[in-house]
Structure formats: C-alpha cells, structure tokens
C-alpha cells in the first residue's frame, strides 16, 4: 500500500517557525520529485514547493519564497518543509504529494495532511 504521512504541524505565533515532515513508501518516494501543497478554509488547494529526486532542483510559490525551504533525506524516505517567518495567511492543512511521471503539473499520491495554524 502506498502511503505518505505528514507530521510536525501545530500552533505557532506569527514570526515563528515549524518543520513539517513527510514519510513516504518507496513507491511514492524513490526516484520521484516531491511536493508540498496547502489548503486554507474556503480556498482551493495551492502549490507550495517541490524538490527533485537528488535535491538539486527546487521551486517555490511566490507567497513562500525566501521563508520556506524544502529538503529531503532519501535514506529515510522523507521530505521536509522548513517554514520560517510564518504569517497568519500561512494557516492551512499542509499535504505532501508525489509528482506524476506522466504529467508535468499532476501528482499521483497524497498524504492525509497536517494542520498548521499561525496566530496573529
């Protein structure tokens, strides 16, 4: 069974930091570009960041650029999202996902999500 499990969410004050983790099965992780998405109440799911298999290529949404850092540890089948200088508008459920090999903007597998709440 393919699984991606996010952890590390919680409540933090504006300006604070959190590090999210996503532990994935081999099929959902090995050789694959991984991404982070988020969905705020009443909003559509939006792209946050992605990282290539070897970590040499990263890409961020403009809204998080300079504040968030995506990384991965392939020996642990884990992808991370370090979130600094958090803002209330970062409040959302954060999901990790496995990038599709068939479509540039598609993702094959998704985790259950972890809640991030940033208080003002």
C-alpha positions as CSV (number, residue, x, y, z in Angstrom):
1,X,0.0,0.0,0.0
2,X,1.3,3.4,-1.0
3,X,1.4,5.8,2.0
4,X,2.6,9.4,2.7
5,X,2.3,10.5,6.3
6,X,2.8,14.2,7.2
7,X,3.7,15.3,10.7
8,X,5.0,18.4,12.5
9,X,2.1,20.7,12.2
10,X,0.8,22.7,15.2
11,X,0.0,26.2,16.5
12,X,2.6,28.9,16.3
13,X,2.7,32.7,16.7
14,X,3.3,34.9,13.7
15,X,7.0,35.2,13.0
16,X,7.7,31.7,14.4
17,X,8.9,28.5,12.7
18,X,7.8,24.9,12.1
19,X,9.3,22.0,10.3
20,X,7.0,19.6,8.6
21,X,8.0,16.0,7.7
22,X,6.5,13.6,5.2
23,X,7.4,9.9,5.5
24,X,6.7,8.0,2.3
25,X,6.8,4.5,1.0
26,X,9.4,3.6,-1.6
27,X,6.9,3.5,-4.5
28,X,5.7,7.0,-3.6
29,X,9.2,8.4,-3.0
30,X,12.1,6.7,-4.8
31,X,13.3,8.5,-7.9
32,X,10.4,11.0,-7.7
33,X,10.0,14.7,-7.4
34,X,8.1,15.5,-4.2
35,X,5.9,18.5,-3.5
36,X,4.1,20.3,-0.7
37,X,0.6,21.8,-1.0
38,X,-1.7,23.6,1.3
39,X,-5.4,24.3,1.6
40,X,-6.9,27.0,3.7
41,X,-10.5,27.2,4.8
42,X,-12.7,28.1,1.9
43,X,-9.8,28.1,-0.5
44,X,-8.6,25.7,-3.2
45,X,-5.5,23.6,-2.7
46,X,-2.4,25.5,-3.8
47,X,1.1,24.6,-4.6
48,X,3.8,25.5,-2.1
49,X,7.1,23.9,-3.1
50,X,8.7,20.9,-4.9
51,X,12.1,19.2,-4.9
52,X,13.7,16.9,-7.4
53,X,14.9,13.4,-6.6
54,X,18.5,14.4,-5.9
55,X,17.5,17.7,-4.4
56,X,19.4,19.8,-7.0
57,X,16.2,21.5,-8.2
58,X,13.7,23.3,-6.0
59,X,10.8,25.6,-6.8
60,X,8.6,27.7,-4.6
61,X,5.4,29.6,-4.8
62,X,6.0,33.3,-4.7
63,X,4.0,33.5,-1.4
64,X,6.5,31.4,0.5
65,X,9.8,32.2,-1.4
66,X,12.5,33.2,1.0
67,X,10.7,31.9,4.0
68,X,10.2,28.2,3.4
69,X,12.8,25.6,2.5
70,X,12.0,22.2,1.0
71,X,14.6,19.4,1.5
72,X,14.7,15.6,1.5
73,X,16.6,12.7,3.1
74,X,16.4,9.8,0.6
75,X,17.9,7.3,3.0
76,X,14.9,8.0,5.3
77,X,12.3,8.3,2.5
78,X,11.4,11.6,4.0
79,X,10.7,15.1,2.6
80,X,10.8,18.2,4.8
81,X,9.3,21.7,4.7
82,X,11.1,24.2,7.0
83,X,8.8,27.2,7.5
84,X,10.2,30.4,8.9
85,X,8.7,33.8,9.5
86,X,5.2,32.4,9.5
87,X,2.3,34.6,8.8
88,X,-1.4,34.1,9.7
89,X,-2.1,33.7,6.0
90,X,0.0,30.5,6.1
91,X,-2.7,28.8,8.2
92,X,-3.8,25.8,6.3
93,X,-3.7,22.0,6.1
94,X,-0.4,21.0,4.5
95,X,-0.1,18.0,2.3
96,X,2.9,16.2,0.7
97,X,2.5,14.6,-2.6
98,X,4.4,12.5,-5.2
99,X,4.9,14.2,-8.6
100,X,3.5,12.3,-11.6
101,X,5.7,10.8,-14.2
102,X,3.0,11.3,-16.8
103,X,2.0,14.9,-16.5
104,X,4.1,18.0,-15.6
105,X,1.5,19.5,-13.2
106,X,0.0,16.3,-11.8
107,X,0.6,14.4,-8.6
108,X,0.0,10.7,-8.1
109,X,-0.2,10.2,-4.3
110,X,-1.2,12.4,-1.4
111,X,-0.8,12.3,2.3
112,X,-3.6,12.9,4.9
113,X,-2.4,16.4,5.7
114,X,-1.2,18.2,8.9
115,X,-2.7,21.3,10.3
116,X,-0.6,24.5,10.6
117,X,-2.2,27.4,12.5
118,X,-0.4,30.7,12.8
119,X,-1.9,33.2,15.3
120,X,-1.6,36.9,15.0
